[in-house]
Every structure is written in structure tokens, then in C-alpha cells.
């Protein structure tokens, strides 16, 4: 069997970013003065709908970063549970805030493109690896010392770039589809409203 080169997750991430988000007060505010806060459940919706929390209540670490991998970081070990599953921040999601229950995995782009790291973190292999370092009684979390030591396949840079580009193209298409769906719904609603007048 051929040996595959790998790097640890710590080696691939921007220093100091492989952690859960900070806690902040849940101060509701009007949309003009707030960020939409996304929790673990909403993280996996095509169009997340979270509470609008005052911008003054949170810091920049709570906001989405383009290309960040967000991993559900607390939960139980049921096979249908979201715990340890990953999602990718791109496009409109960079204007959202994310709760402290989500692990931020932000690749250092000088080491690995972010879409490439996401492709691995979304895999069944990464899911099982994250599950294997769980600690806790009922509510599980990732062992903070072990998560950075997880091995990540490290293909040649040209392969990394190809994977990254496919992920970006997929998420561009996904967000475009959501926007077009919203536009279609709005057009239908306006037509129905006009028919009633």
C-alpha cells in the first residue's frame, strides 16, 4: 500500500484559529444593527434563519470568514446527529455570526487552500476521526489537545488547487440557486398579490 503524505490539522490552520467561537450576550436587535446568528442546527440549512443579535454584543471572531470550515462541536454520538459534521462558509454566509458551539477550522492559504481542507473535513473519514476524540458524558466535545493532531492528507499543490476550485464552484452555484429561488418566490407572491387587487 502506498504511503500518502499528511500534515496535522494544526499545521494547516491559521495559528490560534482551531477553536470554538467565543461566547456573547444574546441581545436582540433590528437587522440594521445586528448580525444573523447561526447555531449548529441552522448551520446545515440551505438558507439559515437565525436570531438577529446586536453587533455591539459580539466581536469579529464570531463572524464568518470566507473559506472557513465550521464543525458542529457539541452534541451526542447518534449516527443521525449533526455533531462532528462540517459546513463551508462562502458568499452571503460571511455576513453571518456563528455561535460558540461551532468549531472554526480556518486553513492557512499559504499551506493549503481552504476549499481543499473543507473537502476533507466534510468526508466520512474526518467525521469518524473527530468522533474518535470525543470527551464528555452525555454532551460530547472534541478533546482540545487531540483535534490539532489529526492527520490530514496532503496531496500535491496542483491537486489541492483543483479540489479547492471545485468546492468554490459548487458553493457559488449553491448560493446562486438560493438567490434565484428567493427571486422566483417573490415574483409569484407579487403576481398573486396583483391578481387580488
N, C-alpha and C positions, 0 to 999 in steps of 0.2 A: 504494500500500500504506500503510495507517495505521501511524503510529508508536506503539509500545507503550512506556509508561513503564517504566523499570527502575531498580534500585538495585544497587550492588555487594554481593557476599556479605559483605564486611567491614562495610558499613553496616547490614546486617540482623542481625548476630550480636552477642551479648553480648561486649563488649571482652575480648580475651585468651583467648577460648574456641575460636577456629577453629584447632585444632591437634590433633596426635596425643596420645594419653594418655602419662603418664609410665611409666617402667619400674619394676618392683618385683620383689622376690625371689619365686620360686615356692615358698613354704613350705606344704606340705600340712597341713591341719588338719581336725578334726571339724567337722561342719556347724554346730554351736552356736557355734563360734568362727571361722567362716570365711564368705567370700563365694564364690559360684559364679562362676568366671572364664570369660568368653566370648571366644573368639577369632574371627578373620574367618570361618572356615568355619561355626562354630556360630551366628554372627550371623544366618544366613538359615534356620535351622531353626525350625519352629513351636514346638518345645519344646527349647530348647538344653540340652545336657548338658555342662557344663564341669567342670574340676577345682575342688575346694574349697580356696581359698587363705586362709591366716591373715589375719584382719582387721588384725593388727599389721604385716603386710608391705606394706600399701598405704595410700594417702591418699585423701581424699574425691574427688579428681579422677578416680579410677579407677572410681567408682560411676556407675550410670546416673542420668540426670536426666530427669524427665518431659518428654516432648516433644523430647528431643534426637534429632537425626538422626545416625546412625552410618554412616560410609562406610568400606568396605574400602580401606585406604590404601596397601597394598603388594602387589605381585603382577606378573603378566605381562599382555601385551596380547592374549591369545587371546580370541576372542569369547565363549567359554563360561566365561571366568574371572570370579571374583567381584570382582576389582579395580575400584574406582570405583562399585560398586553400593551402594545405600543402604537402611537399615532404620530403623525408628522405635521409640523407647523409650517404653513406656507400661505402666501396671499393674504386674504382677509383675516386669517387667524392670528396674524402678527399684531392685530389691533385689539386682541382679547387678553384678559388676565386669567391666570390658572391657579387653582387652589394649592394649598400646601401639601395635599395628599398625592401630588404628582411628581415623579422623579424627572428631573431635567437631564437629558443626555445631549450635550452640545459638542459636536465634533470640531476639533481644531482643523480648519480647512487647509492648513499647510501640511497636515498629516494625512487626512482622509476627507473627501467631500462628504457633506452632511447627508445627502441622499443615499450614498453608499452605506453609511453606518446605519441609517434607518432601515434599509433593505434587510440588513442582518438582524437588527433589533426586532423587526416585525416577524422574523422567522420562528418556526416551531422550536428550533434549536435554542435560540436566545430565550424564548419563553420558558423552556424547561430548565435552562441554566439559572435564570432568575428565580424560578420556583425552588430550585435546589438550595439556595442560600437564604431561604425564608427563616425568620425567627419570630417568636411570639407565641401566645397561647391560642386564642380564637382569632383575633385580628392579627394578621401577618404583616411583616415588613421585610425589606431586604437588609441583610447584615451589612452595615455601613463599611466595614473593613474589607469585606469579600467582594462587593459589587465591582469595585475598581480593578480587581484582579481577574475578572472573567476574560477568557481568551476570545479574541475576535479575528476571524480570517482576514488576512491582509494580502489581497491579490495585487498584481502589477497595477501601476497608476493608471494606465490606459483603460484597464478593465474597470477600475474604480470609477473613472470618469464616465464610462458607458452606463454603468449601473445608476450613477447619480443623475445623468441626463434622462434616463427612462423614468425615474421616480419623479423628477421635476415635471416632465411632460404629462405624467399621469395626474399629478395634483393640479397642474394648470387646467387640464381638461375637467377634472372633478369640480373645481371651483367655478369654472365657466358654465358647467351643466347646472349647478345650483342657481347661479345668477339667471340663466335662461329660464329655468323652471319658475323662479320668482316673477320674472317678467311675464311669462305666459299666464300665471295665476292672476297677476294684476290686470292684464288685458281682459281676461274672462270676467273678472269681477266688475271692471268698468263697463263692459258690454252688458252685463246683467243689470247693473245699476242704471244704465242709459235706457234699457228696454222698459224699466218700471216707470220712468218719467213720462 
